[in-house]
Amino acid sequence: MQPNAIKIRGIDDVIAYLDSRQGIVGRAAVIWWLALGGLFLDAFSNSALSAGLGPMTRNLSLTAGQVALMTSMASWVAIAFNPIGGWMADRWGRIRPLVLAKLLAVIGAVLVVFAPSFEMILVGRFFVGAAYGIDFAIAMAVLAEFTPAKLKSRLNTWQGMWYAAVCTNLLLALLFYSWEVGDSIWRYSVAATAVFGVTILVLQLALLVESPIWLARKERLDDAARAMSRIYGQPFAAAPRNERLPVLNQARRGAANVLLIFRGVYLQRTILAATVQIGQSIQYFAVGWYLPLISATLFGKDFAQATIGALAFNVFGIFGGFLSPWIGRKLGLRRASAFGFAMVFVMLLTLGLFHGHMPLWLAVTVPSLFILFHSGGPGANGKSLSSLSFRSELRAGANGIIGALGSIGAALGLLVFPLFREKYGLEHTFLILSVVPLVASVICFVIRWDPTRTTINPDNEADAPQFKDDLHPTVESLRPAVGKMN
């Protein structure tokens, strides 16, 4: 061991060093932003068909049922692959599944671009859904494990990246429209996804480093020390074996591990994170994803005008998304979600009651505020809450389960909007959907847990007594003082 190396005795020393950092800089920043880059790709893949949905519907003569199935396909698949991704990350680490997700996203994009039939598009969207399900469960865990405790709310930055991806898609759609490619414009948007996917794949292969927190929770201290040396640019070394401290409350592998999130101290955290995740998924994918079609009802059927209108709406998402870390820091993630849901309810109620009778300026303002309140509040918080509420060997699995529930919400939103719109009309659809944020807001006000308003770090948290039968025997007196470094 080098004389000046920082000695790592266990998980608490890794966490203490991370939390002592004043910011996310150097190689850690590269890893952090590359994880966000993967989420950018997920958003780009999910919104690639959104901008060209109208032309695509005409190009392939799709029925409302086919549109509903195609747009929701990726979300249905993600329901299964969210927990699969979490299981992979908890068993094999964070990096390999992240890279696999990018490969699947590229395969899916290529299949859709060259699809000769509707059925082949569904196959391509299957791969996109698998990539989305795997990536989101793991990337959010990576962000949490590279973020100092005082910067927890910064995880919400992913929401700004989501809307940046959506707006990039819309801008590219306008570029492709200027090429006069006709109703096949949707193929160009999806082709851009493949280009982004290959870029992110190469960068992640070259630059990502395994999470030291995950390695330390797995009692792989030598690997954790090597990873920290690469990430932070100073020497770290694992303590001699007789000085190492056991990992407290190490959960067993398998289903029993995942089921812990539904017990004891974790139950209310799971309910809160799942409520926010499901609620925001339904309201976004039932309304926000279809903004180009909603925009067309306001600005006419001209593709360029409708796309510019949708772009104007989504710019508010960029503003709200990148503002959400500040909102989360001021209000806490729970209260930010509660107030955000309440305001989204008001916006949907307004659209449902007055959409057909509002002046144009108000018809533009209300959807814009919908996106602003969504992105600044609950839009980011479901994934952030689940990433910050569980210890490392539960984190990716919890993200997978809660992400799967969110994917159910997304699939329902994508499925019901075109069907409800055709059957009940646009205004009544808004009124029906307004129930979702209302119920979610009430639940967020009732549950009190907030990871940004507690001194508890789940990675060195002692579980409630009712967990004792599920955990390996530990001795609390062996716990080292956090921050005691050699």
Buried (B, 14 or more C-beta within 10 A) or exposed (E): EEEEBBBBBBBBBBBBBBBEBEEBEEBBEBBBBBBBBBBBBBBBBBBBBBBBBBBBBEBBEBEBEBBBBBBBBBBBBBBBBBBBBBBBBBBEBBBBBBBBBBBBBBBBBBBBBEBEEBEEBBBBBBBBBBBBBBBBBBBBBBBBBBBBBBBBBBBBBBBBBBBBBBBBBBBBBBEBBEEEBEBEBBBBBBBBBBEBBBBBBEBBEEEBBBBBBBBBBBBBBEBBBBBBBBBBEEBBBBBEEEEBBBBBBBBEEEEEBBBBBEBBBBBBBBBBBBBBBBBBBBBBBBBBBBBBBBBBBBBEEEBEBBBBBBBBBBBBBBBBBBBBBBBBBEBBBBBBBBBBBBBBBBBBBBBBBBBEEBEEEEBBBBBBBBBBBBBBBBBBBBBBBBBBBBBBBBBBBBBBBBBBBBBBBBBBBBBBBBBBBBEEBBBEBBBBBBEBBBBBBEBBBEBEBBBBEBEEBBBBBEBEEEBEEBBEEBEEEEBBEBEEBE
